[in-house]
């Protein structure tokens, strides 16, 4: 009888340890190491003595030259979803979709399934968390009860693959979710690293052999990362993140990885009574609730993937009664905020040490590009000086540690979108290229103290102490 072998595997990063410990040395997570039995998988399809003893076959080698076929894509009919995937799903590809609980992942995917099925495609929706009746209730609320989608409630991945292999290969398979599946090749609990990896490998192998496009739903941790081993993200062809604040109506589908299309592309949706609706012009949506002349509000002209996007950045700088002032950020990197504050203090003569600083990106949007530095700095100085910015001004530019304002890519695209929405002036870096034929007035800024001085001159800086020397 073969000796059973166990391993201690971190459920967060997949690192293997010789013994159990409370903290993973690889990722630093606490209470994430679980003992898993690998004896069943040792002699099965995942490896082991039998697999090592098998003699391999020769694989033909070819050159880079030769005829190539253009990949046919499966268009779902949901414009924002197809935009993020690069024009539709590629047959034989595997897509991992992650998002917070209740954000609308299942709603989006059942809408995509119904759209493809109504176009004549064979769609199979497998739920490991809900019964068939619950999926039907959601479809009825969305008006998709008549769509010819085939449903199943199953968690055994071997049974799922056997069912999908019968008859014609499906065009689209949706698995909700990958953490609920298990296979007999591994004797660990569902959701563990071994089970998730083995189940994903089996489904991806089926997709490559049959040509079916598979969408896997993944749970998300408290930090917003897709739960389970990172190896699953490397196994799939595309990773999509469904983001948004449940208190807002807006949802953002962001492409983090895509082997068949551009990355960092986003799709904007609006949640309504009939499900998710694509927003073709998200800039007007994010700027629709702008108020009048308010200190601390600046409009940033950004680019997400290939789409220009204008959002409002709001800042509040208030005197702090605490010994250590607060720094709160929503929708932006807190480390980036600390850097901008340090540059404003070191090179612009402003003092934020006695003030609480709050920064938020309106509409639940999350910004990642450094081009938002100039808009953030303008909002902070505007709030500190109580000087409202012009209602028709936009800002974009990266700030260096020396206080210099650097150029950013896609300037012409940003300026064109700002002009289309009625803005008349843009504050950009002094050396910004590709702006000769700009459709609006340009104010070039070489150093941050130039912008800060102009804003402070039009307002009164708040005092946080009786000492005037602590103000500026």
N, C-alpha and C positions, 0 to 999 in steps of 0.2 A: 504493500500500500504506500502510495506516495506521501511524503511528509508534507503536512500543511504549513504554509508559509504566510506570515502576516507582516504588514508594513504599517508604519505610522505616517499618514499623509495629511498635509495641511489642506483644509477645505477652501482656503482662500487663494493660495498661489500654486498648489499642487506639489510643493516640495516634499521629498521623502526623507524621513528621519529614522534613525536606528532605534530610538526609544521615545516614549511619550514625554512631553514637557508642556508646561503651561503656555509658553510663548514660542512662536515660530521664528527661527533665526533668519529665515530668508525674507519674509515680508513684515515681521514684527507684530503679527496679529496674535491676540490672546484667545486661548480656548478654541483654537481652530484645528488642532491636531487630533485626528481620529484614527483608531486602529482599524485596518481593513484587511480582510482575508483575501489573498491573491492566489490561493491554492487552486481554485477552479479555473482561473484564467491562465495558470501556468502551462497547462497542457492543451489549451484550446486555441482559438483563432488569434488570440492576442500575443502569443509567443509561447515558449517552453521547449522542453526536450524534443517533442514530436515535430514542432515547427522548425527547430534548428536542424534536425536530422534530414528534413525533406530536401531533395535536390532541386535546385532552381533551374529554370529554363532560360534559354538565351532570348534576349530582347533585341529586336532590330533597331539599329541606330541610323538616323537620317540627318541630313544637313539642314541649315537654316533656309536654303533656297527651296522653292517648291510652291505649288498652288495652295492658296489659303482660301477658306470659305468664310464669308461674312456671317457673323453670329446673328441668328434670328432671335428676336426678343419677344417675350410674352408680355404684351401691353395690358395692364390691368384696367385702364380707363380712368383711374384716379390720377389726375395730372400731377399733383404734388408728390405722390408716391413714385410715379414713373420718373419724375425729375431727379429724385434722390438716388434711385437705382441706376441712373444713366440711360433712361429711355425705355425701361421695362426689365423684367426678369429674364436672365439668360437660362435657357434649358440646360438642365444638369447642374445648376449652381445651387449652393446652400447659403442662405441668408439668416443671420442671427439678429433678432430684434429684441432690444432691452428697453426697460422703462420702469418707473415707479409703479407700485400697485394702485390701480384705479385711475391711471392716467389716460387709458383708452386704447391699449394695445389690442385687446380682443375685439373691440369695436372697429378699429381700423382694418384688422385682418379679415373679419367676417364681411366687411364691405368690399374689400378687394376680392375675396373668394366669390361673393355673389356677382360682382361685375364680370369676372372671368368666366364664371359658369353661364351667365346669360349670353355670352358671346360664343358659346358652343364648346368651351373647354371643359375637360373633366377635372373637377376639383374635389379633393378629399380633405376634410377638416377633422383632425383627431384631437380630442380634448382629454387631457389627463387630470384636470382639476374640476371639471363640471360634467354633469350628466347631459345626455342628448337633449332632454327636455329643457334644460336651462339654456343651452345654445339656441334652441328653437325660439324660446321666449325673446332672446336678444334679437334674433333675426326678424321676428314679427314687429318689434318696436322700431326697427330700422327699415321696415317695408321690404324685406328680402325673403319673406316666407315662400315665395314662388320660385326662387332661384334654385336650379337643380344642383345644389351642393350636397355631396355625400358626407354624412356625419358618422362619427364613431367615438366612443368613450373607452379608451384602452391605455394601459401603461406598459404593457409588455412589448418591447421593441421588436422582438422576434415575431410575435403575432401581427404586429403592424406591417412589417415588411412582407410577410407571407400574404396578407390581405391585399396589399398594394401590388403585388406581383401577379395577381390573377387578372386575366383579360388584358385590355389595352393599358399601356402605361399612362398614369395621370399626368396632366399638364402642370398642376400645382398641388402641392401637399403642404398643409399647415399643421405644425405640431405645437400644442399649447399645454404644457411647456416642457422643455428638455429636462428640467430638474425632477420631473415626476416619473420619467421613464426608467426602466430597469431591464437588464438582460441576464439570462442564465449563465453567461460567460463570466460573470463576476458575482461573488457572494456577499457583497456589501449592500448597505441600505440605499434606496433611491435618493438621489441628490448628492451622494458622495462623489469624490473626484473620479474614482474608478468607474462608477456607473455612468456618470455624465460623459466621460471620455469614450467609453465603450459604446454607449447608445448613439452618441453623435457620429462616431466612426462608422457604425453600421448604417445609419441613415444617409450619410454622405456617400458611402460606397454604393448604396442603392440609387441615389440621384445620378451619380456618374455613369452607372451602367444602364439605367433606364431612360435618361434624358429628362426626368421630371425635375422641376424647380421646387425646392423645399425651403420653407420658412420655419425657423426654430425660434420660439419665444423663450427668452431667458429672464430669470428674476434679477433684481437689482439690489445691491447692498445699501446700507445707510449712506455710504459715501458716493452713491450714484454709479458705482461700477457694476458691471454684469457679474453676478455671483458665479462661483465655480472656478475651475482652473482656467488660467489664461490660454492654455493650449487649445481650448475650443475656439477661441477667437482666431487663432492661427489656422485652424483646420477649415473654417468656413471661407467662402469667397467674399462675403460682404458682412459688415457689422453696422447696424443702424440703431440709433438711440432715440427713443421717443421721450421728449422733455416737455416741461411746462409746469406752471403752478396751477394746482387744482382750483384755486380761488379765482383764476382768470379763465376766460373762454378760449385762449390761444393755446395751441399745441404745436410743437416744432419737432419734425423728424429730421435728424441730423445724420449724415453719412460719415462714419468714423473710418471705415475701410471699404474699398470696393475694387476688386480686381478687374472689373469690366466697365468702369466708369470713373468719373471724378470723385475725389474725396472732399470732405468739408462742404458738401452741398447740403442745402436745407430745404425742407418743404414745410409750409405753414398751413395749419388747419385751425378751424374754428368749431368748437363743440356746440352743438345745438340739439334740439329735441329729436331730430331725425338722424343723429349721428354726427360724424365729422365731415365738414365741408372744406374743400380746398380754398385757400385765399390767394388769388392770382396777384394781388397788389398788396403785400404785407406792410409796406411803408406807410400807406394811408391809414392802415388799421392801427399801427403802433403810434402814429402821430394824431389820431383822431380826437383824443381827449386832452390835447395840449391846452393849457390855460394861457392867459395873457402874459404881461411882463412880470415874471416871477424870478426873484434871485435864486441862483443855484440850479437853473435848468439850461442845458445845452444840448443841441441836436448833433448827433454823430452820423456822418455818412460812411457807412461800412459796406463791406462786401463779404458775403457768405457763399463760398464756392464761385459760381458764375453769376450770382444774383446780387445786385446792389440793394442795400437795405438801410433805411434811415430810422433811427430810434432816438428817443429822448433819454438823456442821462441826467438824473436828479441828485443833487448833493445838498446836505444840510450840515452847516458848521455852527455849533452852538457852544457858548461857554459851559465848561464842565465843572460841576461841584465836587468831582472826585479827584483824588490825588493822581490816579492814572486814568487819563481820558479814554473813552470808548472809541473803537473803530469797528463799524459794522458795514458789511458789503453784501449786496444782493445782485447777482448776475454778472459779477466781475471778479478778477483775481485779487484777493486781499493783499498778497505780496506786491502786486503791481501798484496797488493804492499806496502802500507804505513807501514805495520808491518815488512815486509822484509827489507825495507830501515832503519827503526828504529833499527833493530837488527844489521844490517851492521855498522851503526854508533856507537852503544853502545858497541858492543863486538868485532868489527873488526877494529876499528880506522879509518874508511873511512868517508869522508865528502861529503854528497850529498846536503847540505843546499844551496849551491850556484849554483846548476846545475838544468837544466830542465831534466826531466826523462820521456821518452816515451817507452812504452812496448806494444808489439803486438804479437799475436799468428798467425802464417802464415796460409794461406788457409781459413780464415774465421771460424776457429774452435773456440769453446768456452770451456775453461777448468774450471772444478768445484772442482776437487779433490785437497787436500792440498799437495799431493805428488809432485806437480810442484814447490814447494818452492825452492828446491835446484837448479833446472834448471834456475829459474828466478834469483836467487842470483848470479849464475855463469855468466849469461848474463849481469847483471848489473855491476859486478866487471870487466868483460872483456871489456865492453865499457868504463868504467871509466879509466881503466889502459891501454887502447889501446893495449890489449894483446889478439890476436885471440886464441880461444880454438881449441884443436885438432879436426880434421874433423871426426874422428871415435870414439868420446867419447859421451856417453849418461849420463844423470843425472836423478835421482829421489830420493826423500826423503823429509820429513816434517821438518820444522824448528821451534823450540820452542823459546819462548821469552828469554830464558836463553842463546841462541846461540847453543844449542845442536841440532844435527841432529837425527831425530827419524825414526824408521823403518816404512814401509808402507806395506799393504797387496799385494798379487799376485806378489811377486818379481820374482819368477821363470818364470812366464808368460811374464813379461816385458823383462827379460834377454834373453829368447829364441827368442822373436820377434826381439830384437836388433841384436842378432847374425845372424839371418836369413837375415837381411838387410845389413850385412857387417860391423857392428860396432865391435870393438875389445876391448874396455875398458868401464867399467861402474863405475860411482861414486855413491856410495850408503852409507847408514847409517852404522856406525860401528857395531851396534847390529842387523843388518838385518839378520833374519833367512832364511832358505830355499834357500841357495845359495851355498851349498856344491859342487854341480855338475854343476856349472855355465859354459856355453860354451864360456865365454870370460873373460878377465882379470878384476879383481875387485879392486877398490881403495876405501877402507873403510874410512869414515870421521866421527869422533866423534863430532867435533865442527865446526861451520861455519868458524871460523877464520883460521882453517887449510887450507880450500879450498881457501879462500880469499887471504891468504898470498902467496900461491903457484902461483895464477894467477897474483897478483901484482908484484911478483918477476920477472916475465917474460915480463913485460911491464913497461911503464912510465905513472904514474897517471897524468891525466890532471889537470892543475892548473886553478882555477877560480878567483884568486886574487893574488896580488903581495906577500902576506904573505905566506911564506912556511909552517907555522904552520897550516894553514887552509886546506892544501892538505891532509895530512894524520895525 
